[in-house]
Amino acid sequence: MKEESYDVGQIIYLLSIKNTRVFPARVTEEIVRKTINESITDYVILLPDKNKTLVKLRDVGAIAFSSIEDLKGFMIENAQNSINSMITQAVTNGNEIFKNDGTADEPTPAPQIEVAQKNVEKKIQENGLDSDDGYVNIQLQDGKKARINIENLQKMGLQ
């Protein structure tokens, strides 16, 4: 897993996992802890609130992006995957409901969904967000929430 690094003073963009909001933050401190086995880097960020709250990046519950372009690409990909998933589900439902009349289209697979799951899991891991009991909760662009079993993703080779 490649860990993202930031410069002190850099403005980063956070995509909230809970409500799909985007907000800026400034990196105010880099903390490096080295042990015999590993080196752990934490970042303290300044949130854009009235109290000018300082908090560790890993405690925010958001996915961090270094640039607007990366953030926009991630959000567009998730939106496209969500749309593809809804269309695939509608076609599948149509085939099941109307299968006797022979007019339903064949369902079209949406391999982009697997890619989106990989990207979301990768970003969650990169940002040190914890999952409870082997599950991770995500919210899609359309507001739908999903609880993904990380072990199942691994078994399917999606992580």
Residue pairs with C-beta under 8 A, 6 or more apart in sequence:
1 122
1 125
1 126
2 126
3 41
3 126
4 64
4 66
4 126
4 127
5 41
6 12
6 27
6 30
6 43
6 64
6 66
7 27
8 27
8 28
8 29
8 30
9 26
9 27
9 28
10 26
10 27
10 66
11 24
11 25
11 26
11 27
12 24
12 25
12 26
12 27
12 45
12 57
12 64
12 65
12 66
13 22
13 23
13 24
13 25
13 64
13 65
13 66
13 67
13 68
13 71
14 22
14 23
14 24
14 25
14 60
14 62
14 63
14 64
14 65
15 21
15 22
15 62
15 63
15 65
15 71
15 74
15 75
16 22
16 23
16 61
16 62
17 61
17 62
17 63
17 124
17 129
17 137
17 138
17 139
18 61
18 139
19 139
20 139
20 141
20 143
22 71
22 75
23 47
23 48
24 48
25 45
25 46
25 47
25 48
25 57
25 60
25 64
26 45
26 46
27 43
27 44
27 45
27 57
28 44
28 45
28 46
28 54
29 43
29 44
29 54
30 41
30 42
30 43
30 44
31 41
31 42
31 43
31 44
32 39
32 40
32 41
33 39
33 40
33 41
33 42
34 40
42 56
42 57
42 58
43 56
43 57
43 58
44 54
44 55
44 56
44 57
45 54
45 55
45 56
45 57
45 60
46 52
46 53
46 54
47 53
47 54
47 55
47 60
57 64
57 127
57 128
58 127
58 128
58 129
61 129
62 127
63 74
63 123
63 124
63 127
63 129
64 127
65 71
65 74
74 119
74 123
75 141
77 112
77 115
77 116
77 119
78 116
78 119
78 120
78 140
78 141
79 141
79 142
80 112
81 110
81 112
81 113
81 115
81 116
82 116
82 140
82 141
82 142
82 144
84 110
84 112
84 113
85 110
85 113
86 142
87 108
87 110
88 107
88 108
88 109
88 110
91 104
91 105
91 106
91 107
91 108
92 107
94 104
94 105
95 104
95 105
95 106
95 107
98 104
114 158
117 148
117 153
117 158
118 153
118 158
118 159
120 136
120 138
120 148
121 136
121 148
121 150
121 153
121 158
121 159
124 131
124 136
124 138
129 136
131 137
131 150
134 149
134 150
134 151
135 147
135 148
135 149
135 150
136 147
136 148
136 150
137 145
137 146
137 147
137 148
138 145
138 146
138 148
139 145
139 146
140 146
150 159
153 159
